[in-house]
Amino acid sequence: MDFLKSTKDCFYKKGHVSIVSSTYKHAQYLQNKLRKEDLFECFIHRVTPFMALHQPIKEKDSYVFTVLYIDEPIAMFGVADIDNDLDINAGTIWMLGSEMLSKYQFSFCKISKEIIDWLMINYDMLENIVPAKNKKTIDWLKFLGFKVENTPINVNNYDCFHFVRCHSL
C-alpha cells in the first residue's frame, strides 16, 4: 500500500474494505454504533460520541480517515497536532469503531501497521492514552510499535496507560 500515490479520497482498498477521507456523514452514521469500549473512552474524556467524531474533521491540521466495509463506516481514526515547546512534530492518535470492526479485525490489523508507519513520516511522535482495562487495544498498540507505559495515570478517576511511538523506537 502506498498512501502517497493514492487518490485524494480513497487511500486504501482491498476487497470490500477501504480507507477514505472522513466526512460528517461518516461521523453521523458511526456516532450511534460505537463499541462499548469506545463509548467508555468518550465517557472518560467527557465528550459525546458526536463531539469525538465530528470535531476532528473540523481541525485544519489533522488527518481523519474512515474505514468502510463496502459503503458502511465501521471505524474512524486520525491524528491531531500537539502544540509543544520541544520543536518536534507531535500528534495525538485516536480511533473509534463499531462492533463491525471486530468482524474485519484481521484485515484492519494487517493494514493498520502500514497506516501508522505512513503517519510517522509526518510526525516525530504519536501518543495518547488507553483505559487500563482495554487489554485487546493495548496488545494491538504494542503490535503497532507503540510503547505502553506500565504505570497507570489517573484520568477523571479512571486508570489509563499512556502510549507513545517515536522515530527512535
Sequence and secondary structure as in RCSB ss.txt:
>XXXX:A:sequence
MDFLKSTKDCFYKKGHVSIVSSTYKHAQYLQNKLRKEDLFECFIHRVTPFMALHQPIKEKDSYVFTVLYIDEPIA
MFGVADIDNDLDINAGTIWMLGSEMLSKYQFSFCKISKEIIDWLMINYDMLENIVPAKNKKTIDWLKFLGFKVEN
TPINVNNYDCFHFVRCHSL
>XXXX:A:secstr
  GGGS SSEEEEETTEEEEE  HHHHHHHTTSB HHHHHHHHHHT  HHHHHHHHHH TTEEEEEEEETTEEEE
EEEEEEE  SSSS EEEEEEEEBTHHHHTHHHHHHHHHHHHHHHTTT SEEEEEEETT HHHHHHHHHTT EE S
S EEETTEEEEEEEEETT 
